[in-house]
Structure formats: structure tokens, C-alpha cells
Amino acid sequence: MEPSAWGNRTTVTEFILLGLTENLRLQPIFFVVFLVAYLITVGGNLSILAAIFVEPKLHTPMYYFLGNLSLLDIGCITVTVPPMLACLLAHQCRVPYAACISQLFFFHLLAGVDCHLLTAMAYDRYLAICQPLTYSTRMNREVQGTLVGICCAISFINALTHTVAISVLDFCGPNVINHFYCDLPPLFQLSCSSIHLNGKLLFVGATFMGVFPMILISVSYAHVTAAVLRIRSAEGRKKAFSTCGSHLTVVCIFYGTGLFSYMRLGSVSVSDKDKGIGILNTILSPMLNPVIYSLRNPDVQGALKRVLMGKRPPE
């Protein structure tokens, strides 16, 4: 910490992350576990991207959004896990102030795009099942690109707002964060400035990034459920519910952990339970997404086999 121009006050120039555990015997075990989880996540999502790229059957709006989701999952886990692994190897974790703020920005940027992309995917399912005759025109490539662009723009504004708002806070010490990555609640706890405005911004951001998308997803699936129940064929109903069920599973995991983390208004204190929620949000969810969404899908499985064996897709 360096003396500031305000006399006795000091300015924090780095943060110390306590990580998942301070037990030196457990740290090598955690390193291996999370290294394997990282490699599985990146490998699984890259496999999905490769399958979507080479398989003509998968050149549809649903898989276009899924491909973007895979890229986001790789980005989200890369922002948090490699720095955590480096800290486990070094048995300590000193993070410069600028690096901490940068990690916070990119994590909220990528996670925010994820939030709204899940909403776009729900809208895609609504059009495919409830408006099949106009689906191809209402979900053309232009619309797909526009939806992804809107997701990115909203998330960028949200992430930038939080980053600027926290960068103007004073951190006078202590500088120890009881977490394995830099995030808003633990940084609020360390600030010696008023965080009233930041709390309001966090609530507004969580509403726009979590509550509103959840409402839109719920409305979309209410229409989808009604439409599916009108399908006379049992096989048709099963297929429709199968594609929607995968999406809803991911939505529940992602939004459930996210809302728990950012909408607890009573306290900004961080406990070991929050680390568990962080693991679910940043590691487990991206790792499970390829399995939940795609690896159960026969078309994707066939495409993956062809990619791995170097065969060309059928004409």
C-alpha cells in the first residue's frame, strides 16, 4: 500500500485472494481437480464448435446461438480458473489492483452476454415451435446477428458501469479478499468509501441482467408449453420437450446461482458458501453445458465422430 495525498490514508495497490483453501495439503488436490475441469470445459466446448462448423445439419439458428454460448463458456472459465491455478501453484495470490478490476470487467461482460444469449435462445425456441411457418424469415441470419449484438451491447454497458463505479471507490486496507477471483461483493466489503450507490447499481444491474431475462424466458416457455401440449404425436411432443428441457436446465443453474450471488441485499459479506456458488457459476455450469445441450443430441454426436475420425459430412 502507498501513502495517498490525503495524509494518513493509504491506497491499496494490490489485493490478496485467499482462494478456495489455505490448507497447503489440499491445494495440490484442488489444482489437479480444477485443471482437469478447465481442460474438459475448453475441450468440450471447442468440440461443439468444431461439430457445428463442419456439419451442415447444424447450420441452424439454434446451433448458431449454441456456438456463441460455447465461446462465452470458454471465455468465462478462462477469466477465472487459470489465475486461480497459478495461485494454487504459488501458494499465495497477490493480484495488482488493475488486474483485479480487469478481471471483474471481463467476467461481468462475458457472464452478462451469457444471460441475454439464453434469453435469445428461448425466443428462438418460441419462434420454432409456436411460429413454424414464419420461423425461417423471422430468425434469419440478420436477426441472429442483431440479437447477439444487442446481447453484447447491453452486457458491455452493464460491465463498464460496475467497473467505473467500483474504480472510484477508496480502498484503504485491509486488502484480503475471501474469494478465488475478484468480484463485486467482496470488493464492496473492503472499501472505505460509501457503497450505497454501488449497491443500487448492483440491484438495477441484477434486475436488467437477471430478472427481466427470466421473465422473458418464462413467457416464451409458457407459449412453448401450450403449443407442445397441442401436438398430437407423442414422439413430436417428446422431441420438442427434449430440446427445451436442455435449455431450461442450463437456465436454472445459471440464473439460480447468479441471482443468489448478486441479489442478497442484507449483506455484502463473503463466506465459504459464496465460494461454492462461485464454483457452480464459473466452473460447473460451463463444463456441463456441452453435455446438457449437445452431447445428448444424435446429430451432434454424429458430427463429433466425423470430426474426430476426419471423415467428411454426408452430402
VENWOMO-V305028 format. One line per field, one symbol per residue. burial: # if it has 16 or more other ideal C-beta (glycine too) atoms within 10 Angstrom, else .. Layout:
burial = ???
//
This chain:
burial = .........#.#..######......#..##..##.##..##.##.######.##..#.######################.###.##....#.#.#..##.###########################.....#...#...##..##..##.##..##..##.##..#.##..#.###############...#..#..##..##.###..##.##..##..#..##...........##..#.###.##.######..##.....#.#...##..#############.###..#..#.###.##........
//
